Amino acid sequence: MLSIPCSGGIVLSAGTAQAFGVSSNDFAGVIGQSVETILRTSRGETQSYRLRVQGISRERSNDIQVSITDRIAMKNWWFNSTNVLEREGYDSVDLRATDVTHASTLTAQIKQEGFQVQSLEIVVAVANRIVTAITIMFTLIGSIALLVATIGIANTMVMAIYERTREIGILKAMGASRGEIRQMFMMEAGFIGLIGGVIGLLLGWLVGFGLNQVIPIYLRYRELPVRGNFFVVSLTLALGVIVFATFIGLVAGLLPAQRAARLDPLEALRHE
């Protein structure tokens, strides 16, 4: 945290310094120099203040930080008054709770006093509602895709049985039971679901990995204090996806496998 003296000091943001043509390698040479800050009203009146640079923050915005004394002096000139602070008070106050668990209680108490409150907890709550809405939307899309995939697996198995009807007849003529025929096609359907689950898991991981690289860059640009990975594929989730995809394949292949098991051997052998 850069400290500002009681008056006469200013802290520039990195964005402000670069806007005036100062490269990041020359930031150290700017500290200690005097700069002139000019206020200009809509009527064309101007007032300048000589301030000494105390440091340069990492913020990319074009903001500057000055002391409370200098702010009061600027505001008094802007409103052509000598007691703006006593008459109107502060525009905003930043409060930091000693424990994050007390933030919600502190927010509720300040709201009861009639003040407008903006806290990270409120931002997170809004973000959670947005994420919930997006999750519901993707769940509906995923359900439709799952239904289409189930129908696709079932159709694939029906076509496989139709093309291998003669083979099924030969297997039954050689002594294969209905249960063995059913098990063979059920295993094939489950294997199709397994492959689909692995491919989907890899694609999801790649998309999440890409978003984990892009989102922090955007948040740093917006100067939001959020860190960490937003999309994580745990081992439990990966195993759950594979098992669920295999289960869907088994369900989709149940009726076609049952149909194959019930084929009459003689009719199957005559099939061309």
Secondary structure, 3 states (H helix, E strand, C coil): CCCCCCCCEEEEEHHHHHHCCCCHHHHHHHCCCEEEEEEECCCCCEEEEEEEEEEEECCCCCCEEECHHHHHHHHHHHCCCCCHHHHHCCCCCCCCCCCHHHHHHHHHHHHHCCCCCCCHHHHHHHHHHHHHHHHHHHHHHHHHHHHHHHHHHHHHHHHHHHHCHHHHHHHHHCCCCHHHHHHHHHHHHHHHHHHHHHHHHHHHHHHHHHHHHHHHHHHHHHCCCCCCCCCCCCHHHHHHHHHHHHHHHHHHHHHHHHHHHCCCHHHHHHCC
